Amino acid sequence: MADNVGSKVSYFLVGLGVGALMGVLFAPKSGEDTREYLAKRADDGREFAQKKAKELRERADELIERGKDVASRKRESLSAAVDAGREAFLRESKS
């Protein structure tokens, strides 16, 4: 899943670069206007990347917490099974 998100971000960044290059080559505006436009678009891209990185971190934290919960429940279940097996063994060995 993380590879999928990483590849989407990579495609976005490549597209951003290609779009910026094409914008410079075929710009109908003056150089100053084009620079302002490109700076704004770069800021937008940076904000988008930061937003996606934050979302990815939050999702990773959620998955880690869920994993810890599952591991804890499995450990408790295994411990209860071992205790039950030990008690059964002791009962059988006394008989």
N, C-alpha and C positions, 0 to 999 in steps of 0.2 A: 504494500500500500504506500509506503514511504517513497519507493522508487517511482510510483505513478505520480505522486505530488512533485517530486524532484524533477521529473521529466517535463511536467507541465510548466514548472517555473523556468526550466531551461529553455523550453520553446518560447515562453513569453519574453525572456530576455533576448533571445536571438531575434525574435520578431520586432522587439523594441529597437534593437540595433539596426536591423535592415530598414525599418520604417524611418528611423532618424537619417540614415544615409540617403534613402530615396527622397526624403523631404528636403535635404540640403541640395541634392542634385537638381531637383525639379521645383525648387521654391519659387513661387510667383511673388514673394514679398522681398523686401530689402534685407540685407544682411543682419541689421540690428533686430528687425522684427522676427526674422527666422531664429536668431540666437535666443531671443526671449521665448519664442514658442518651444524651441527644443529644451530650454532650461525648465520650462513648466512641465513639459511631457516627461522629462527625466525625473523631476520631483514626483510627478504622479506615479511613475513606475517604481520609484523607491518606496513611496508610501504603500503601494500595492504589495510589493515584496515584503515589507515589514509587517503588513497586516496578515498576509498569508503565513509568514514565519511565526507570528504570534499564535495564529489559529492552530498551526501544526504543533507548536509547543504545548498548547492547552490540550489538544487531542492526545498527545503523547503522555502528558501527565495523567489524564483520565485513564488511559490504557494501563499505565503502570499501577495506578491505584486499584483498578479492577483486577489486574494480575495478582497483586498482593492479597486482595480479598479472597480470590479463588484459591491461592496457595495456602492461605490460613485455614480456609474451610477444609481443604483436602488433608492438610496436616492433622486437623482435629479429627476428621473422619478416620484417618489411618491410625491415629493414636487410640481411638475408641475401639477399632477393630483388633488392634494388637492387645489391648487390655482384655477384651472379651475372649480372645484366643488364649491368653495366659490363664484367665480364670477357668475356662473350660478344661485346659490341660491340667491345672491343679486339681480340679474336681475329679477328673478321670484318673489321675495318678493316685489319689487318695482311696479310690474305690477298689 
